[in-house]
Amino acid sequence: MQTAFSEPAKNNSDCEIRVGVASWDDGTNTEKSVKYTWFVGENQKAARGGEVPVDALPQMLDFAIRCGYLRLKHDDKPHNLK
């Protein structure tokens, strides 16, 4: 993966969530992926794996919700309302 953006994971400060060009991209920079990564070894290199296509995320979330593994929480007021 060629990381474009990253942020610390909220569930574990030793991990990151990354988005960018997928490792399987054919050189056109059109295949996007997201990765949950942790760091290993003395040099703290990002672990391999954990990379999925961005366009698979909606189905993954829907599946986890339907299986009871995830529940979406909604605030009383959306953050974008002025």
FENURCOR-V886296 format. One record per residue. N is the residue number from 1. RES is the residue in one small letter. D_LAST is the distance of its C-alpha to the last C-alpha in Angstrom with 2 decimals. Layout:
# FENURCOR-V886296
n->{N | N}
res->{RES | RES}
d_last->{D_LAST | D_LAST}
This chain:
# FENURCOR-V886296
n->{1 | 2 | 3 | 4 | 5 | 6 | 7 | 8 | 9 | 10 | 11 | 12 | 13 | 14 | 15 | 16 | 17 | 18 | 19 | 20 | 21 | 22 | 23 | 24 | 25 | 26 | 27 | 28 | 29 | 30 | 31 | 32 | 33 | 34 | 35 | 36 | 37 | 38 | 39 | 40 | 41 | 42 | 43 | 44 | 45 | 46 | 47 | 48 | 49 | 50 | 51 | 52 | 53 | 54 | 55 | 56 | 57 | 58 | 59 | 60 | 61 | 62 | 63 | 64 | 65 | 66 | 67 | 68 | 69 | 70 | 71 | 72 | 73 | 74 | 75 | 76 | 77 | 78 | 79 | 80 | 81 | 82}
res->{m | q | t | a | f | s | e | p | a | k | n | n | s | d | c | e | i | r | v | g | v | a | s | w | d | d | g | t | n | t | e | k | s | v | k | y | t | w | f | v | g | e | n | q | k | a | a | r | g | g | e | v | p | v | d | a | l | p | q | m | l | d | f | a | i | r | c | g | y | l | r | l | k | h | d | d | k | p | h | n | l | k}
d_last->{37.23 | 36.06 | 32.95 | 30.06 | 27.50 | 27.98 | 26.45 | 28.10 | 28.18 | 26.38 | 29.31 | 31.98 | 31.70 | 34.95 | 33.43 | 31.06 | 29.02 | 29.82 | 29.01 | 31.15 | 34.17 | 36.20 | 39.71 | 41.08 | 39.69 | 42.53 | 41.74 | 39.29 | 36.22 | 34.72 | 35.04 | 32.04 | 32.19 | 30.52 | 32.67 | 32.67 | 35.29 | 37.30 | 39.87 | 43.64 | 46.80 | 47.68 | 45.71 | 42.58 | 42.31 | 39.61 | 41.09 | 41.85 | 40.36 | 37.11 | 35.90 | 34.53 | 33.33 | 29.55 | 29.99 | 31.72 | 28.77 | 27.28 | 30.77 | 31.38 | 28.32 | 29.20 | 32.78 | 32.00 | 29.87 | 32.66 | 35.24 | 33.49 | 33.00 | 29.21 | 26.62 | 22.93 | 20.76 | 17.39 | 14.88 | 13.92 | 10.15 | 9.29 | 8.29 | 6.44 | 3.78 | 0.00}
